[in-house]
Amino acid sequence: MTSPTLNEEREPLLSPSADDFRQSANEECPLLSHDEEQASQSELSSRSKTWRWLTRGSVGLKDFLLENPILICTFCLQFCFYFAKHIIEVPSIKLFEQAVCNRYYDRADALAFVSGQPVDEHLCKIPPIQNELANLTGLKFTFDALPGLLTALYYGSVADRFGRRLVLALCCAGTLGSLLWILLICYNYDTFPVRLVWASSIFLCVGGSQRVAKGMNFTIVADTVDKSHRTRYMYLLAGIPHITTLMAPPLSGVLMRTRIWLPFAVAIGALTLSLLIVILMPESLVHHSSHPKSPLLGAADSNSPAFSDENEDEETSPERPPRGIHDRLPGPSPETKEWWRDIIVLVQMPGIPFCYMLFFFKPLAMISKAFVYQYASYNFNWGLSQTTWLRFAQAGGSSLATVAVLPLLSSVLNRRGLRAQILDLNVIRISLLIAVIGFVLLQLSYHSWMILLALFICGLSEGEEPALQGLTTSLIDRTYHARLFTSVAVVEIMAKLVGGPMMGELFSIGQKHGQGSKGVCFSASAGILSMLMITACMQRIKH
């Protein structure tokens, strides 16, 4: 008998396989307990649901936008308008200063100015020139507000009768004419008095200025989207100005270092593009009598308005106008001179006075933010150029709230069946509370990071405006949307005209005694917003 080899001696009679080891291990000690297995399956299920929800939401949004090109045009218009506005804010002041400075020293030729070479700024930093510049810019702000104040309601009536595109086209043309007039006067300072730039406000009477254009954009969204989804798109529309605030100033600074007129050329191009978009875009007024393709269209205002005792489950036939404002308001006035009659009755609708109160006092309280730059420059020894970070902090908070957080929150809660009006009212309450916290922190700031944090928090409260607009449009019939938004523009202009001098006087407390500002205007803003928050908490949505 042959003896086994060494390998044969070491080889076991029965060699267990790897599968046997795994089976034995599973029998003796399971890899996952029952609870852990359920938790793992639950986690995978929730991830799958989240992914399916995000995919479905993105596809739905894409399909909706493709079916409704008017919304794409509206968002592009909003971007072009505000990009043109923000890119020339600083260059306009620089242009005015150069024109005043050149005229003061009575230069014989404007070669350096016209060629874009900067004037020696040291020569311009003298009291006579700076006082003239402050007077020039301050009164121009007032004159620019007057066209919107005087013509907004008229253009609202025009938009309800002849369509939104006509008013938007007039706004583009008027703003473009105003900008060209400013360039004409400043580049011919040796021929025309620089104060003739005030006459640029006359061009804004054509269309009613950018404030009316903003109202028309929100009107189009209110026309086009069902009120259960409307506020979500208003959040996105309201977030565009904050995005342009982040984008336009850096580009403006780069262009200014090359040529002073380049930012104005970009602004003219943006306004020209806006006019082309208006010409090509559909008219939203036709949605009042047509049956749109999208399920989100055509259902707006089919329910009874909030703050009323009507039964929401009662359906309205397509032939009969929705119950609500049509039961008390006459049809749109055939004559433009009677637009005021519709506005008066509109204000008498339940819930509308509360909304108008917020439209007035919220912008009035937020005006004190304009003094933060001077406040930080004095208290923390910052140069005015360093205060740019304050603008970015505020715009960052505003963009986060209006572009990301609130649209996502609105979409989730709408899918869970929460009524849009209740959601809007709660967003208003929370936004006002956030604003109060921001202004209190601003008043108590003793370090630069606290001011940055305070402005970021104040920016998070910017969701209040689109939520309020969504709530207000749900209280009336869409036939009156244009007049609603243009009347809101008038209210906001009045708030700024009243609040500007008032907050300026409050800010100057302390400076009159040779000390730095005590920031009393921030405390006043916190007090106003606190009262608005309490009032909003007392409101109820009636069924």
C-alpha positions as CSV (number, residue, x, y, z in Angstrom):
1,M,0.0,0.0,0.0
2,T,1.4,3.2,-1.1
3,S,1.9,5.8,1.6
4,P,0.2,9.1,1.1
5,T,2.1,12.1,0.0
6,L,2.6,15.1,2.2
7,N,-0.1,17.1,0.5
8,E,-2.5,14.2,0.7
9,E,-1.8,13.9,4.5
10,R,-2.6,17.5,5.0
11,E,-5.8,17.5,2.9
12,P,-8.8,16.8,5.0
13,L,-11.2,14.0,4.2
14,L,-14.0,16.5,3.7
15,S,-13.1,20.1,2.6
16,P,-15.9,22.5,3.5
17,S,-16.6,25.0,0.7
18,A,-17.0,28.8,1.1
19,D,-20.7,28.5,0.7
20,D,-20.8,26.1,3.7
21,F,-19.0,28.6,5.8
22,R,-21.4,31.4,4.9
23,Q,-24.4,29.2,5.5
24,S,-23.0,28.2,8.9
25,A,-22.3,31.8,9.8
26,N,-25.8,32.8,8.8
27,E,-27.3,30.1,10.9
28,E,-25.3,30.9,14.0
29,C,-25.2,34.7,13.8
30,P,-27.4,36.6,11.3
31,L,-25.7,39.6,9.7
32,L,-28.7,41.9,10.4
33,S,-31.2,41.7,13.1
34,H,-34.9,42.0,12.2
35,D,-35.1,45.6,13.4
36,E,-32.0,46.6,11.5
37,E,-33.3,44.9,8.4
38,Q,-36.5,46.8,8.6
39,A,-34.7,50.1,9.2
40,S,-32.5,49.4,6.2
41,Q,-35.5,48.6,4.0
42,S,-37.3,51.7,5.2
43,E,-34.2,53.9,4.5
44,L,-34.0,52.5,0.9
45,S,-37.7,53.0,0.4
46,S,-37.5,56.6,1.6
47,R,-34.5,57.3,-0.7
48,S,-36.4,55.7,-3.6
49,K,-39.5,57.8,-2.9
50,T,-37.4,61.0,-2.6
51,W,-35.6,60.3,-5.9
52,R,-38.9,59.5,-7.7
53,W,-40.4,62.7,-6.2
54,L,-37.5,64.8,-7.4
55,T,-37.5,63.2,-10.8
56,R,-41.3,63.6,-11.2
57,G,-41.1,67.2,-10.0
58,S,-38.3,68.2,-12.4
59,V,-40.0,66.5,-15.3
60,G,-43.3,68.1,-14.4
61,L,-41.8,71.5,-14.1
62,K,-40.0,71.0,-17.5
63,D,-43.3,69.9,-19.2
64,F,-45.2,72.8,-17.6
65,L,-42.7,75.4,-18.8
66,L,-42.6,73.9,-22.3
67,E,-46.3,74.0,-22.5
68,N,-46.4,77.6,-21.2
69,P,-43.7,79.6,-23.0
70,I,-45.2,82.7,-21.6
71,L,-43.7,81.9,-18.2
72,I,-40.3,81.5,-19.7
73,C,-40.7,84.9,-21.4
74,T,-41.8,86.4,-18.1
75,F,-38.9,85.1,-16.1
76,C,-36.5,86.3,-18.9
77,L,-38.1,89.8,-18.8
78,Q,-37.7,90.0,-15.0
79,F,-34.1,89.1,-15.3
80,C,-33.3,91.6,-18.1
81,F,-35.1,94.4,-16.3
82,Y,-33.3,94.0,-13.0
83,F,-30.0,93.1,-14.6
84,A,-30.1,96.4,-16.5
85,K,-31.1,98.2,-13.3
86,H,-28.4,96.8,-11.0
87,I,-25.5,97.0,-13.5
88,I,-25.8,100.8,-13.8
89,E,-26.4,101.7,-10.2
90,V,-22.8,102.5,-9.3
91,P,-21.8,103.6,-12.9
92,S,-24.6,106.2,-12.8
93,I,-23.3,107.8,-9.7
94,K,-19.8,107.8,-11.2
95,L,-21.1,109.3,-14.4
96,F,-22.9,112.1,-12.5
97,E,-19.8,112.8,-10.5
98,Q,-17.7,113.1,-13.5
99,A,-20.1,115.4,-15.3
100,V,-20.5,117.7,-12.3
101,C,-16.7,117.7,-11.7
102,N,-15.9,118.5,-15.3
103,R,-18.4,121.3,-15.4
104,Y,-17.2,122.7,-12.1
105,Y,-13.7,123.0,-13.3
106,D,-15.0,124.2,-16.7
107,R,-12.7,122.0,-18.7
108,A,-12.4,123.1,-22.3
109,D,-12.4,119.6,-23.8
110,A,-13.9,116.3,-22.6
111,L,-11.4,114.1,-24.3
112,A,-10.4,112.2,-21.1
113,F,-14.0,111.8,-20.2
114,V,-15.4,110.7,-23.5
115,S,-12.5,108.3,-24.1
116,G,-13.3,106.6,-20.8
117,Q,-10.1,107.7,-18.9
118,P,-11.0,108.3,-15.3
119,V,-11.0,111.9,-14.0
120,D,-8.8,112.5,-11.0
121,E,-11.2,111.7,-8.2
122,H,-9.2,113.7,-5.7
123,L,-10.3,116.8,-7.5
124,C,-13.9,115.8,-7.2
125,K,-13.9,115.1,-3.5
126,I,-14.6,118.7,-2.4
127,P,-17.8,119.9,-0.7
128,P,-19.3,122.0,-3.6
129,I,-19.1,119.0,-6.0
130,Q,-20.3,116.4,-3.5
131,N,-23.2,118.6,-2.3
132,E,-24.2,119.1,-5.9
133,L,-23.9,115.3,-6.5
134,A,-26.0,114.5,-3.4
135,N,-28.7,117.0,-4.5
136,L,-28.7,115.6,-8.0
137,T,-29.1,111.9,-7.1
138,G,-31.5,112.6,-4.2
139,L,-34.0,114.5,-6.3
140,K,-33.6,112.1,-9.2
141,F,-34.7,109.3,-6.9
142,T,-37.8,111.3,-6.1
143,F,-38.6,112.3,-9.7
144,D,-38.1,108.7,-10.8
145,A,-40.8,107.6,-8.3
146,L,-43.4,110.1,-9.4
147,P,-44.2,108.5,-12.8
148,G,-45.1,105.2,-11.2
149,L,-47.1,107.0,-8.5
150,L,-49.1,109.0,-11.0
151,T,-49.6,106.5,-13.8
152,A,-49.5,103.0,-12.3
153,L,-53.3,102.7,-11.8
154,Y,-54.0,104.0,-15.3
155,Y,-51.7,101.4,-16.8
156,G,-53.3,98.7,-14.7
157,S,-56.6,99.6,-16.3
158,V,-55.0,99.7,-19.7
159,A,-53.5,96.2,-19.1
160,D,-56.9,94.8,-18.1
161,R,-58.5,96.1,-21.3
162,F,-55.8,95.8,-23.9
163,G,-53.4,93.2,-22.5
164,R,-50.2,93.0,-20.5
165,R,-47.8,93.0,-23.5
166,L,-48.7,96.6,-24.5
167,V,-47.9,97.9,-21.0
168,L,-44.6,95.9,-20.9
169,A,-43.6,97.2,-24.3
170,L,-44.2,100.8,-23.1
171,C,-42.2,100.2,-20.0
172,C,-39.2,98.9,-22.0
173,A,-39.4,101.9,-24.4
174,G,-39.8,104.4,-21.5
175,T,-36.9,103.0,-19.5
176,L,-34.7,102.9,-22.6
177,G,-35.5,106.5,-23.5
178,S,-34.7,107.6,-19.9
179,L,-31.3,105.9,-20.0
180,L,-30.4,107.4,-23.4
181,W,-31.3,110.8,-22.1
182,I,-29.0,110.5,-19.1
183,L,-26.1,109.5,-21.4
184,L,-26.9,112.4,-23.7
185,I,-26.8,115.0,-20.9
186,C,-23.8,113.6,-19.1
187,Y,-21.6,113.3,-22.3
188,N,-22.6,116.9,-23.3
189,Y,-22.2,118.5,-19.9
190,D,-20.5,121.5,-21.5
191,T,-23.6,122.2,-23.6
192,F,-26.5,121.2,-21.2
193,P,-26.8,121.7,-17.5
194,V,-26.2,118.4,-15.7
195,R,-29.4,118.9,-13.7
196,L,-31.3,118.2,-17.0
197,V,-30.9,114.5,-16.1
198,W,-33.9,115.1,-13.9
199,A,-35.9,115.3,-17.2
200,S,-35.2,111.7,-17.8
201,S,-38.0,110.9,-15.4
202,I,-40.5,112.2,-18.0
203,F,-39.7,109.3,-20.2
204,L,-40.7,106.9,-17.4
205,C,-44.3,108.2,-17.8
206,V,-44.3,106.0,-20.8
207,G,-45.2,102.7,-19.3
208,G,-45.0,103.9,-15.7
209,S,-41.4,102.9,-14.9
210,Q,-39.9,99.6,-13.8
211,R,-42.3,99.2,-10.9
212,V,-45.2,98.8,-13.3
213,A,-43.2,96.3,-15.3
214,K,-42.6,94.3,-12.1
215,G,-46.4,94.4,-11.4
216,M,-47.1,93.2,-15.0
217,N,-44.8,90.2,-14.6
218,F,-46.5,89.1,-11.4
219,T,-49.8,89.7,-13.1
220,I,-48.9,87.3,-15.9
221,V,-47.9,84.6,-13.4
222,A,-51.3,85.2,-11.6
223,D,-53.1,84.9,-15.0
224,T,-51.3,81.8,-16.0
225,V,-50.9,79.5,-13.0
226,D,-53.6,78.0,-10.8
227,K,-53.7,79.6,-7.3
228,S,-52.7,76.3,-5.6
229,H,-49.3,76.5,-7.5
230,R,-49.1,80.2,-8.1
231,T,-47.1,81.3,-5.1
232,R,-44.3,78.8,-6.0
233,Y,-43.7,80.6,-9.2
234,M,-44.0,84.0,-7.6
235,Y,-41.2,82.9,-5.2
236,L,-39.0,82.1,-8.2
237,L,-39.9,85.4,-9.9
238,A,-39.2,87.4,-6.7
239,G,-35.8,85.7,-6.4
240,I,-34.6,86.9,-9.8
241,P,-33.8,90.5,-8.5
242,H,-31.7,89.0,-5.7
243,I,-29.8,86.8,-8.2
244,T,-29.1,89.8,-10.4
245,T,-27.8,91.7,-7.3
246,L,-25.2,89.0,-6.9
247,M,-24.3,88.9,-10.6
248,A,-24.5,92.5,-11.9
249,P,-22.3,94.5,-9.5
250,P,-19.1,92.5,-10.0
251,L,-19.5,92.6,-13.8
252,S,-20.2,96.3,-13.5
253,G,-17.0,96.9,-11.6
254,V,-15.0,95.1,-14.2
255,L,-16.6,97.0,-17.1
256,M,-16.1,100.3,-15.3
257,R,-12.4,99.8,-15.0
258,T,-12.3,99.4,-18.8
259,R,-14.7,102.1,-20.0
260,I,-17.3,104.0,-18.0
261,W,-19.9,103.6,-20.8
262,L,-19.7,99.8,-21.1
263,P,-22.2,99.0,-18.2
264,F,-24.7,101.4,-19.9
265,A,-24.2,99.6,-23.2
266,V,-24.9,96.2,-21.5
267,A,-28.1,97.8,-19.9
268,I,-29.3,99.1,-23.2
269,G,-28.7,95.7,-24.8
270,A,-30.7,94.0,-21.9
271,L,-33.6,96.5,-22.4
272,T,-33.6,96.0,-26.1
273,L,-33.7,92.2,-25.6
274,S,-36.7,92.8,-23.2
275,L,-38.5,94.7,-25.9
276,L,-37.9,91.8,-28.4
277,I,-39.2,89.3,-25.8
278,V,-42.4,91.3,-25.3
279,I,-43.0,91.4,-29.0
280,L,-42.6,87.6,-29.4
281,M,-44.3,86.4,-26.2
282,P,-48.0,85.3,-26.0
283,E,-50.6,87.5,-24.3
284,S,-51.7,86.2,-20.9
285,L,-55.0,88.0,-21.0
286,V,-56.4,85.4,-23.5
287,H,-56.3,82.8,-20.7
288,H,-59.4,84.4,-19.2
289,S,-61.6,83.0,-21.9
290,S,-59.7,80.1,-23.3
291,H,-59.2,76.5,-22.1
292,P,-55.4,76.0,-21.7
293,K,-53.6,72.7,-22.2
294,S,-51.9,72.6,-18.9
295,P,-53.9,71.2,-15.9
296,L,-52.5,74.1,-13.8
297,L,-54.2,76.6,-16.0
298,G,-57.8,77.7,-16.1
299,A,-58.6,76.7,-12.6
300,A,-57.5,79.8,-10.8
301,D,-60.0,81.4,-8.6
302,S,-62.5,78.6,-9.1
303,N,-62.8,78.4,-5.3
304,S,-64.4,81.0,-3.1
305,P,-62.0,83.6,-1.7
306,A,-60.4,83.3,1.6
307,F,-61.6,85.4,4.5
308,S,-65.1,84.6,3.5
309,D,-67.9,82.3,4.6
310,E,-68.5,80.6,1.2
311,N,-68.3,76.9,0.9
312,E,-65.1,75.9,-0.9
313,D,-66.5,72.7,-2.3
314,E,-69.2,74.4,-4.3
315,E,-68.2,74.3,-8.0
316,T,-68.4,77.1,-10.4
317,S,-69.6,76.5,-14.0
318,P,-67.3,77.5,-16.7
319,E,-69.9,79.8,-18.2
320,R,-70.5,81.7,-15.0
321,P,-67.7,83.9,-13.5
322,P,-66.3,82.7,-10.2
323,R,-68.1,83.7,-7.0
324,G,-66.4,86.4,-5.0
325,I,-65.5,89.8,-6.3
326,H,-67.7,89.5,-9.4
327,D,-70.8,89.4,-7.1
328,R,-69.9,92.9,-5.8
329,L,-67.8,94.6,-8.5
330,P,-69.1,95.8,-11.8
331,G,-67.3,94.6,-14.9
332,P,-64.1,96.4,-16.0
333,S,-65.0,100.0,-16.7
334,P,-65.4,100.7,-20.4
335,E,-63.9,104.2,-19.9
336,T,-60.4,104.6,-18.6
337,K,-61.5,107.6,-16.4
338,E,-63.5,105.2,-14.2
339,W,-60.6,103.0,-13.1
340,W,-60.6,104.6,-9.7
341,R,-64.2,103.2,-9.1
342,D,-62.9,99.6,-9.5
343,I,-60.0,100.3,-7.1
344,I,-62.2,101.7,-4.4
345,V,-64.5,98.7,-4.5
346,L,-61.5,96.3,-4.7
347,V,-60.1,97.7,-1.4
348,Q,-63.5,96.9,0.3
349,M,-63.2,93.2,-0.4
350,P,-62.7,91.0,2.8
351,G,-59.0,90.5,3.5
352,I,-57.7,93.0,1.0
353,P,-57.2,95.9,3.6
354,F,-55.0,93.6,5.6
355,C,-52.9,92.8,2.5
356,Y,-52.6,96.5,1.5
357,M,-51.5,97.3,5.1
358,L,-48.6,94.8,4.7
359,F,-47.8,96.1,1.2
360,F,-47.3,99.6,2.8
361,F,-45.7,99.0,6.1
362,K,-43.3,96.1,5.2
363,P,-41.4,98.2,2.5
364,L,-41.5,101.2,4.9
365,A,-39.8,99.1,7.6
366,M,-37.2,97.6,5.2
367,I,-36.0,101.1,4.1
368,S,-33.7,101.2,7.2
369,K,-31.5,98.6,5.5
370,A,-30.3,101.3,3.1
371,F,-28.5,102.9,6.1
372,V,-26.6,99.8,7.0
373,Y,-23.7,100.6,4.7
374,Q,-23.1,104.0,6.3
375,Y,-23.7,102.6,9.8
376,A,-21.0,99.8,9.2
377,S,-18.6,102.2,7.6
378,Y,-18.6,104.5,10.6
379,N,-18.8,102.0,13.5
380,F,-16.3,99.5,12.1
381,N,-14.0,101.9,10.2
382,W,-14.8,100.3,6.9
383,G,-14.3,101.9,3.5
384,L,-17.4,102.2,1.5
385,S,-15.9,99.7,-1.0
386,Q,-15.7,97.1,1.8
387,T,-19.5,97.3,2.4
388,T,-20.1,95.4,-0.8
389,W,-20.0,92.2,1.3
390,L,-23.1,93.5,3.1
391,R,-25.1,93.5,-0.1
392,F,-23.9,89.9,-0.9
393,A,-25.0,88.7,2.6
394,Q,-28.5,90.1,2.1
395,A,-28.8,88.9,-1.5
396,G,-27.6,85.5,-0.5
397,G,-30.3,85.1,2.2
398,S,-33.0,86.4,-0.2
399,S,-31.9,84.0,-3.0
400,L,-31.8,81.0,-0.7
401,A,-35.3,81.8,0.6
402,T,-37.1,82.6,-2.7
403,V,-35.3,80.4,-5.1
404,A,-34.6,77.2,-3.1
405,V,-36.3,76.8,0.3
406,L,-39.8,78.3,-0.2
407,P,-40.5,76.8,-3.7
408,L,-39.5,73.4,-2.4
409,L,-41.5,73.7,0.8
410,S,-44.5,74.9,-1.2
411,S,-44.3,72.0,-3.6
412,V,-44.0,69.4,-0.7
413,L,-46.9,70.8,1.3
414,N,-49.2,71.2,-1.7
415,R,-48.6,67.6,-2.5
416,R,-49.7,66.8,1.0
417,G,-53.0,68.7,0.5
418,L,-52.3,71.9,2.4
419,R,-54.3,74.8,1.1
420,A,-52.3,77.4,-0.7
421,Q,-53.9,80.3,1.2
422,I,-53.1,78.7,4.6
423,L,-49.5,78.1,3.4
424,D,-49.2,81.7,2.2
425,L,-50.5,83.2,5.4
426,N,-48.1,81.0,7.5
427,V,-45.1,82.0,5.3
428,I,-46.1,85.7,5.9
429,R,-46.1,85.2,9.7
430,I,-42.8,83.3,9.7
431,S,-41.1,85.8,7.4
432,L,-42.2,88.7,9.5
433,L,-40.8,87.0,12.6
434,I,-37.5,86.4,10.8
435,A,-37.3,90.0,9.8
436,V,-37.9,91.1,13.4
437,I,-35.0,88.9,14.6
438,G,-32.8,90.3,11.8
439,F,-33.4,93.9,12.8
440,V,-33.0,93.3,16.5
441,L,-29.7,91.6,15.8
442,L,-28.8,94.6,13.6
443,Q,-29.5,97.0,16.4
444,L,-27.4,94.9,18.8
445,S,-24.4,94.3,16.5
446,Y,-21.1,95.1,18.0
447,H,-19.0,93.1,15.5
448,S,-18.9,93.0,11.7
449,W,-19.9,89.3,11.6
450,M,-23.1,90.2,13.5
451,I,-24.1,92.7,10.8
452,L,-23.4,90.1,8.1
453,L,-25.5,87.6,9.9
454,A,-28.3,90.1,10.6
455,L,-28.5,91.1,6.9
456,F,-28.5,87.4,5.9
457,I,-31.5,86.8,8.2
458,C,-33.3,89.9,6.9
459,G,-32.8,88.4,3.4
460,L,-34.5,85.2,4.4
461,S,-37.6,87.3,5.2
462,E,-38.0,88.3,1.5
463,G,-40.4,85.4,0.9
464,E,-43.1,87.5,2.6
465,E,-43.7,89.6,-0.6
466,P,-44.5,86.8,-3.1
467,A,-46.5,84.9,-0.4
468,L,-48.5,88.1,0.2
469,Q,-49.0,88.5,-3.5
470,G,-50.2,84.9,-3.9
471,L,-52.6,85.3,-1.0
472,T,-54.0,88.6,-2.4
473,T,-54.6,87.2,-5.9
474,S,-56.5,84.3,-4.4
475,L,-59.0,86.7,-2.8
476,I,-60.1,88.3,-6.1
477,D,-61.0,87.3,-9.6
478,R,-58.1,87.3,-12.2
479,T,-59.9,90.0,-14.3
480,Y,-58.6,92.5,-11.8
481,H,-55.1,91.2,-11.4
482,A,-53.4,94.0,-13.3
483,R,-55.2,96.7,-11.4
484,L,-54.3,95.0,-8.1
485,F,-50.6,94.8,-8.9
486,T,-50.4,98.4,-10.2
487,S,-52.2,99.7,-7.1
488,V,-49.7,97.7,-5.0
489,A,-46.9,99.5,-6.9
490,V,-48.5,102.8,-5.9
491,V,-48.7,101.8,-2.3
492,E,-45.0,100.7,-2.2
493,I,-43.9,104.0,-3.9
494,M,-45.8,105.9,-1.2
495,A,-44.2,103.8,1.5
496,K,-40.7,104.6,0.2
497,L,-41.4,108.3,-0.2
498,V,-42.7,108.5,3.4
499,G,-40.3,106.0,4.9
500,G,-37.1,107.5,3.4
501,P,-37.1,110.8,5.2
502,M,-38.5,109.2,8.4
503,M,-35.8,106.5,8.6
504,G,-33.2,109.1,7.7
505,E,-34.2,111.3,10.7
506,L,-34.1,108.3,13.0
507,F,-30.7,107.2,11.7
508,S,-29.3,110.7,12.3
509,I,-30.1,110.5,16.0
510,G,-26.7,110.6,17.8
511,Q,-24.9,112.2,14.8
512,K,-26.4,115.6,15.6
513,H,-24.4,115.5,18.9
514,G,-21.1,114.6,17.2
515,Q,-21.4,110.9,17.9
516,G,-22.0,107.9,15.6
517,S,-25.6,106.9,14.7
518,K,-27.3,104.9,17.5
519,G,-29.2,102.8,14.9
520,V,-32.6,103.9,16.2
521,C,-34.1,103.3,12.7
522,F,-33.4,99.5,13.1
523,S,-35.3,99.5,16.3
524,A,-38.2,101.3,14.7
525,S,-38.2,98.7,11.8
526,A,-38.3,95.9,14.4
527,G,-41.2,97.5,16.1
528,I,-43.2,98.0,12.9
529,L,-42.6,94.5,11.8
530,S,-43.6,93.1,15.2
531,M,-47.0,94.9,15.0
532,L,-47.4,93.4,11.5
533,M,-46.6,90.0,12.7
534,I,-49.1,90.2,15.5
535,T,-51.8,91.4,13.1
536,A,-51.0,88.5,10.7
537,C,-51.2,86.0,13.5
538,M,-54.7,87.3,14.3
539,Q,-55.9,86.6,10.7
540,R,-57.8,83.4,10.0
541,I,-58.7,81.7,6.7
542,K,-62.4,81.0,6.9
543,H,-64.0,78.1,5.1
